[in-house]
Amino acid sequence: MTDNRLKPPSHLSKKAKHLWRQITAAFTIDDAPGLMLLTSALEAYDRLNEARAELKRDGISVVDRWGQRKQHPSVQTEASARSQMHQALKLINIDINALQ
């Protein structure tokens, strides 16, 4: 299939668009639900990377308004986004290890 459905959504990051191209080249995904799940997986990938960037910048803990150290909110965002990405890829039968 060479129509516009295989073009990565414009709102994805450059890295996510690259993954979209890798995945659609390696796997046949030609139905609307599959493409929606792939989009969701790569949106989660972008959130995962945003959270990682925040953690790299700020560290894994922050000081709250009472001066106490607590877990950075992006720790949970990173874990949740990773889980969402893996689940969406699993639903369309894509083994993430096959892409590495």
C-alpha positions as CSV (number, residue, x, y, z in Angstrom):
1,M,0.0,0.0,0.0
2,T,1.4,3.4,-1.0
3,D,-1.4,5.7,0.0
4,N,-1.3,8.5,2.5
5,R,-2.3,6.2,5.4
6,L,1.3,5.0,5.6
7,K,2.6,8.5,6.0
8,P,3.4,9.2,9.7
9,P,1.0,11.6,11.4
10,S,2.4,15.2,11.3
11,H,2.1,15.7,15.1
12,L,4.6,12.9,15.9
13,S,8.2,13.8,16.7
14,K,11.0,13.2,14.2
15,K,12.1,10.0,16.1
16,A,8.5,8.7,16.2
17,K,8.1,9.4,12.5
18,H,11.3,7.4,11.8
19,L,9.9,4.5,13.9
20,W,6.6,4.7,12.0
21,R,8.5,4.3,8.7
22,Q,10.5,1.4,10.1
23,I,7.4,-0.4,11.5
24,T,5.3,0.1,8.4
25,A,8.2,-1.1,6.2
26,A,8.7,-4.3,8.4
27,F,5.1,-5.1,9.2
28,T,1.8,-5.1,7.2
29,I,-0.5,-2.6,8.9
30,D,-3.2,-1.7,6.5
31,D,-6.4,-1.4,8.5
32,A,-7.7,1.6,10.3
33,P,-7.7,0.1,13.8
34,G,-4.1,-1.1,13.3
35,L,-3.0,2.4,12.2
36,M,-4.8,4.0,15.1
37,L,-3.0,1.7,17.5
38,L,0.4,2.4,15.9
39,T,-0.3,6.1,16.2
40,S,-1.2,5.6,19.9
41,A,2.0,3.6,20.4
42,L,4.1,6.4,18.9
43,E,2.3,9.1,20.8
44,A,3.2,7.2,24.0
45,Y,6.7,6.9,22.7
46,D,6.9,10.7,22.4
47,R,5.5,11.2,25.9
48,L,8.0,8.6,27.2
49,N,10.9,10.6,25.6
50,E,9.5,13.9,26.9
51,A,9.4,12.5,30.4
52,R,12.9,11.1,30.0
53,A,14.1,14.6,29.0
54,E,12.5,16.2,32.1
55,L,14.1,13.5,34.3
56,K,17.5,14.1,32.8
57,R,17.1,17.8,33.3
58,D,15.6,17.8,36.8
59,G,16.6,14.4,38.3
60,I,14.3,11.7,39.6
61,S,13.3,13.7,42.7
62,V,12.1,17.2,43.3
63,V,11.7,19.3,46.4
64,D,8.1,20.1,47.2
65,R,6.7,23.3,48.7
66,W,7.5,22.1,52.3
67,G,11.2,21.4,51.4
68,Q,10.7,17.6,51.3
69,R,12.2,15.5,48.5
70,K,9.7,13.5,46.5
71,Q,9.6,11.5,43.3
72,H,9.5,13.6,40.2
73,P,6.0,13.4,38.5
74,S,7.7,12.4,35.2
75,V,8.8,9.1,36.8
76,Q,5.2,8.0,36.7
77,T,4.6,9.5,33.3
78,E,7.6,7.6,31.9
79,A,6.4,4.3,33.3
80,S,2.8,4.8,32.1
81,A,3.9,5.9,28.6
82,R,6.2,2.9,28.3
83,S,3.4,0.6,29.3
84,Q,0.9,2.2,26.9
85,M,3.4,2.0,24.1
86,H,4.1,-1.7,24.7
87,Q,0.4,-2.5,25.1
88,A,-0.5,-0.8,21.8
89,L,2.3,-2.6,19.9
90,K,1.3,-5.9,21.5
91,L,-2.3,-5.4,20.3
92,I,-1.1,-5.1,16.7
93,N,1.3,-8.1,17.1
94,I,4.6,-6.1,16.8
95,D,7.6,-7.4,18.7
96,I,9.6,-4.3,19.7
97,N,12.7,-6.5,19.8
98,A,12.4,-7.2,16.1
99,L,13.0,-3.5,15.4
100,Q,16.3,-3.3,17.2
